[in-house]
């Protein structure tokens, strides 16, 4: 009996840790400041060109770019679909919507030869911007931390 209780407790503990690891949370300015922001030892013009090239290499089309203001906005990139279904006694229905990711990037020279880059991701379900909702997963291979890390690593490699 003790073994069975210990086994159940262990499974519940793993389930709890897994749920917390991949829990959906809100994207805050503090998280963007800590993980979505990085300063590079390079001039603004070089960083701007590199950031644009990195985004394009990740299949993001550029919607708006302004090198002078240090702004890049990507078009929405299809990242999959989500849906729901409802079943009733007399009818049932399903609804599928595409999910999209977009980046708004600011590039600012903070001193000569030092440039700060801020990636702000946006998520859309269909046409609805849900970026302010609890939809973000930060940890794991497809989490925001890893996505930011990959973008910044590629910028660094191209310097």
C-alpha positions as CSV (number, residue, x, y, z in Angstrom):
1,X,0.0,0.0,0.0
2,X,2.8,2.4,0.9
3,X,4.5,1.7,-2.4
4,X,1.3,2.4,-4.3
5,X,0.8,5.7,-2.6
6,X,4.5,6.7,-3.2
7,X,4.1,5.8,-6.9
8,X,0.9,7.9,-7.2
9,X,2.5,10.8,-5.4
10,X,5.5,10.6,-7.7
11,X,3.3,10.6,-10.8
12,X,1.3,13.6,-9.5
13,X,4.5,15.4,-8.7
14,X,5.9,14.9,-12.2
15,X,2.5,15.9,-13.7
16,X,2.5,19.1,-11.6
17,X,6.1,20.0,-12.6
18,X,5.4,19.3,-16.3
19,X,2.2,21.4,-16.1
20,X,4.2,24.3,-14.5
21,X,7.0,23.9,-17.0
22,X,4.7,24.4,-20.0
23,X,2.0,26.5,-18.3
24,X,0.7,29.3,-20.4
25,X,1.4,32.7,-19.0
26,X,1.2,36.4,-19.9
27,X,4.0,38.1,-21.8
28,X,5.2,41.0,-19.6
29,X,7.5,43.9,-20.2
30,X,9.8,42.5,-17.6
31,X,10.1,39.2,-19.5
32,X,10.8,41.2,-22.8
33,X,13.4,43.3,-21.0
34,X,15.2,40.2,-19.6
35,X,14.9,37.7,-22.5
36,X,13.8,39.6,-25.6
37,X,16.4,42.4,-25.3
38,X,20.1,42.3,-26.0
39,X,22.9,44.8,-26.7
40,X,25.5,44.2,-29.3
41,X,28.9,45.8,-29.9
42,X,28.2,47.1,-33.4
43,X,26.7,50.1,-35.1
44,X,23.0,50.5,-35.6
45,X,23.1,50.3,-39.4
46,X,25.0,47.0,-39.3
47,X,22.6,45.5,-36.7
48,X,19.6,46.7,-38.6
49,X,20.7,44.9,-41.7
50,X,21.6,41.7,-39.8
51,X,18.3,41.6,-37.9
52,X,16.4,42.0,-41.1
53,X,18.4,39.2,-42.7
54,X,17.9,36.9,-39.7
55,X,14.1,37.5,-39.7
56,X,14.0,36.7,-43.4
57,X,16.0,33.5,-42.9
58,X,13.3,32.4,-40.4
59,X,10.7,32.9,-43.1
60,X,9.3,36.2,-41.8
61,X,8.3,38.7,-44.5
62,X,9.1,42.3,-43.7
63,X,5.9,44.5,-43.5
64,X,7.4,47.8,-42.3
65,X,11.1,48.8,-42.0
66,X,12.5,52.2,-41.1
67,X,16.3,52.1,-40.6
68,X,16.4,55.7,-39.4
69,X,13.9,55.1,-36.6
70,X,15.2,51.6,-36.0
71,X,11.9,49.8,-36.6
72,X,11.1,46.5,-38.2
73,X,7.7,44.9,-38.2
74,X,7.2,41.5,-39.8
75,X,4.1,40.3,-41.6
76,X,2.1,37.6,-39.8
77,X,3.7,34.2,-40.3
78,X,1.5,31.1,-40.2
79,X,2.5,28.9,-37.3
80,X,-0.3,26.3,-37.4
81,X,-3.9,26.0,-36.6
82,X,-6.1,25.6,-33.5
83,X,-9.8,24.7,-33.2
84,X,-12.6,23.6,-31.1
85,X,-15.6,21.4,-31.5
86,X,-19.0,21.3,-29.9
87,X,-21.4,18.4,-29.8
88,X,-25.0,18.6,-29.1
89,X,-28.0,16.3,-29.3
90,X,-29.1,17.6,-32.7
91,X,-26.0,19.1,-34.1
92,X,-22.3,19.4,-33.8
93,X,-19.8,22.0,-35.2
94,X,-16.1,22.5,-35.5
95,X,-14.1,25.7,-35.9
96,X,-10.5,25.8,-37.1
97,X,-8.5,29.0,-37.2
98,X,-4.9,29.7,-38.3
99,X,-2.4,30.9,-35.8
100,X,0.2,33.5,-36.6
101,X,3.3,35.0,-35.1
102,X,4.7,38.5,-35.8
103,X,7.6,40.4,-34.5
104,X,7.9,44.1,-33.8
105,X,11.6,44.9,-33.5
106,X,13.3,48.1,-32.2
107,X,16.9,48.8,-32.8
108,X,18.5,51.6,-30.9
109,X,22.0,52.9,-30.7
110,X,22.6,53.4,-27.0
111,X,26.1,54.7,-27.4
112,X,28.7,54.8,-30.2
113,X,29.2,51.2,-31.3
114,X,26.6,49.7,-28.9
115,X,23.2,48.9,-30.2
116,X,20.2,47.5,-28.3
117,X,17.7,45.1,-30.1
118,X,14.3,44.4,-28.7
119,X,12.1,41.6,-30.2
120,X,8.4,41.9,-29.2
121,X,6.5,38.8,-30.4
122,X,2.8,39.0,-31.2
123,X,0.4,36.1,-31.6
124,X,-2.8,36.0,-33.6
125,X,-5.5,33.4,-33.6
126,X,-7.3,34.1,-36.8
127,X,-7.4,37.9,-37.0
128,X,-7.6,38.3,-33.3
129,X,-4.4,39.6,-31.5
130,X,-4.2,37.5,-28.4
131,X,-0.8,38.7,-27.3
132,X,-2.0,40.2,-24.1
133,X,-3.7,36.9,-23.0
134,X,-2.3,33.9,-21.1
135,X,-1.2,32.1,-24.2
136,X,2.6,32.2,-23.9
137,X,4.8,29.2,-23.2
138,X,8.3,30.3,-22.2
139,X,10.2,27.1,-21.5
140,X,10.9,24.2,-23.8
141,X,12.3,23.8,-27.3
142,X,9.5,25.8,-28.9
143,X,9.2,28.3,-26.0
144,X,9.8,32.0,-26.2
145,X,13.1,31.8,-24.4
146,X,14.5,29.4,-27.0
147,X,13.1,31.5,-29.9
148,X,14.8,34.7,-28.5
149,X,18.0,32.8,-27.8
150,X,18.1,31.5,-31.4
151,X,17.5,34.9,-32.9
152,X,20.2,36.6,-30.8
153,X,22.7,33.8,-31.4
154,X,22.2,34.2,-35.2
155,X,22.7,38.0,-35.0
156,X,25.9,37.4,-33.0
157,X,27.2,34.9,-35.6
158,X,26.6,37.3,-38.4
159,X,28.6,40.2,-36.8
